[in-house]
């Protein structure tokens, strides 16, 4: 969790049931590219930092947990941490100006 951010529950797309005959199991899976919406809002702490230091970007770390499977094998669950570099201007409310 990034200090100064409030993160709400993620919104996931629908899954598709897929049967893995070699494993004798049916799992709900995502295929190809998956877009997940995560609502984020700023606390006063971050807004004060933006007003005081006037940064151009904010870096937000995101950890993604996943498990990849083929038709015959499911690999061990793993995670990757990515950093999203967000322009601060995109975080400000409409009508709010940087001082």
N, C-alpha and C positions, 0 to 999 in steps of 0.2 A: 504494500500500500504506500502510495506517495503522500508524504506529509502535505497537508493543505488542500487535498482533493477529497471530495465525497464521491464515492463510486456506488452507483445503484446496481440492481441486478441486471445481468446481461440478458439480451434477447437473442435467442438462437433460432435459426431456420429449422424447418421440419426435417426429420431424418427419414431414411428409407430403410425398411427391413431388408437385410441381406442374409441369405443362408450360406453358411460355410460348411459344405457337406463333409469335407475331410475332418473338420473339427466337431461335427455333429451339433452345431449351434446356429441360432439365428440371432443376429445383433442389429440394433438400430445404428445406422452409419451415416456419415456425411461423405459426399464424394466431391472430388475436384476442389474448387475454390469455395471456401465457406466464409460468409460475411456475418460477423457477430457484432451487434450494436451494444455498446456499453455506455450508458449515460454517466457523464462526469460533470460535477459542478465544483466551483472554486469556493474555498472558505475565505474569510476576511484576511487571514494570514497571507494567503497567496495574492489577494488583491492588493494588500498593502505593499508586498514585495514588488509587484508589477509597477505600482505607482512610484515607489521609492527608487528602485534600481533601473527601471525602464528596460528590461531585457527584451530582446527581439524574439527569442524562442524559449520554450519550456520543454525539457526532456522528461517524458513520462515512460517509466519502465513497465512492460507488460509481460507477464509470464503465461505461456500457452502450454497446457498439459494435453498430450494426445497419445494415441496408440495407432500405429499403422498396421494394416492387415492386407494380405493378398488372398487369393482364393484358397490357399492351403496353409498359410502361416500367419499368426499374429505376433508381431514383434513386442518387446517389452514396452510398457508405457514409459514415456519420456517427457521432458519439458524443455522448452527453449525460452530464454528471456530476450526480448527485443526492446529496443528503445525507440519510441515515437517522438520525433522532434516536431513540436506543434508551434506555429507562429502565434505569439502572444496576442496579436490583433484578432485572431480567430476565437480567442477565449473571452474577449471583452464583450459586454452586453451592447446591443445596438444603442447608439447615442452616447456611449461612454467614451471619453477621449483620454488619451494618455497625456499626462501633464509634463 
